[in-house]
Amino acid sequence: MLMLYNDRLLPLLLLGLLLPFAGAKLQKPNIVFVLVDDWGWANVGYHTPNNSEVRTPNIDQLVKEGIELNRHYAYHYCSPSRASIQSGRLPVHVGWANDHNEAYNPTDPDSGFAGIPRNMTGMAEKMRQGGYRTHMTGKWDAGMATWDHTPMGRGYETWLGYYHHANDYWTQQFTSGGPSGCGPLVDLWNTTGPARHLNGTAYEEEIFTSNTLDVIERHNPEEPLFLFHAFHQIHTPLEVPPGWLPQFSFLKQKHRRNYAAMVHYMDWTVGKIVTKLKKRGMWDNTLMLVHSDNGGPIYNIPTIGVGGANNLPLRGGKLADWEGGIRVNAFMTGGAVPPSKRGTILEDYIHECDWYATFASIAGVDVFDNKAHDAGLPPVDGVDHSALLLGAGTPGSGKRTEIHHSVRALTVGRWKLITGGMMDIFSNHSMGRAFIPYSGWRPGWGMDAVINTLHYKNCGHGCLFDIKADPNEHKELSATHPDIVQKLKARLKELNQGVIHKEVGHDDPDACTRWNGFYGPWVDMPPKGQPNEAEILV
């Protein structure tokens, strides 16, 4: 049998992949990775056409010009998804809890922190090895304690954004976490220090959009660009500039109206990024990937707020392993998508961790993580889909046939097993409980959001679904296929033997004081006294 990764064949395969992007000389494609936060399955026009509540004209057109990734999976909430993307690991191999960024366990200098373990190589580090210029804007949420945990420590040359799960769109303050008595600190960072000169100057997405457009404007097109734009939208708090609300005044429910306006704003921003790439003459050699970090939130949780999303007809939403929580809006577009692939819908399984391996392949870089190997950490899980998306691979030839969604859920082929949930409610990467929350088919506003929050299902026995024939998970099949349930349970147990267990310690009060009213790295950092103002180093 011919091995695809034979040492002699690999350079030829990479050359064949890059030839479509060559003009007068060989040129790797620009890659613009756009991550949307808490984006509901039904909150996009190509899933909900002819609906005045859903206005995403730019995205709908980009999907028509690209590849709709109809079976793209993420983790069921923020931090693990982002750690998965940046590390190329499944969340169960990098961390599956929303640990406090201020946590610190001094007895473990590698994994005694929230986010990605210190000795895992970041995706942007791989892209730098491949000759890419690397820049990021927006939400990080993959660690903060040391410089190694920041975007810059993971390979990004510049970053303007925030470290936590969410902050206020207008003040950039984060008030719902951190050590007791820490107070409402500002979470806004610009590469080398707090972005004091930008704090409170505009709606946060406006600040972020300006930064991304500026990165593109100043980029040298002779070098390939890897740009990661991570929206705060459509995460709570559901805040949007007032001028975006009147066109949705027919929606009388506040959270539904605000969410719809935020989606429209997000779509407008995507359009501005594409327009800037075209004006710079970069679009024809660009791959743009867009997807959500998890399914849309459909809950009403007092400490978080009303989710406001709609995942119908999928079941459930964020914080649960129902399809509505983990199967997400996703597509690849751009001038570098081969003409034969444009306007297609791909049904092959793709997991968010796969982009690490896929983009490393496009960059011509070995995906193996030597640093993590030497530290005894889990290897990269990502599958390379470059041939499927850009080469000779045909639909159905994808190499991912299994997804270890969480310690309580697994998909193998057409079969999906759920054995419970609630891993996120308990500390220290709990293995969860038999009950899985948000188990209905309702949108995330008004009384429906309250009902969703109270709707649990006991799957301790193993709930089985044929997600190819029944993607909306209406028909539970464990009683008619007990043999498949047992096989999947055995496989899930086997896979769970290799999950990562981190002891991240407790909130460290020093995290509150290092940056004089702002959040930022504080462990192994130089003592106070360096300039507070960030430098612009693009």
Disulfide bonds with the S-S distance in Angstrom:
Cys182-Cys512 2.12
Cys459-Cys463 2.08
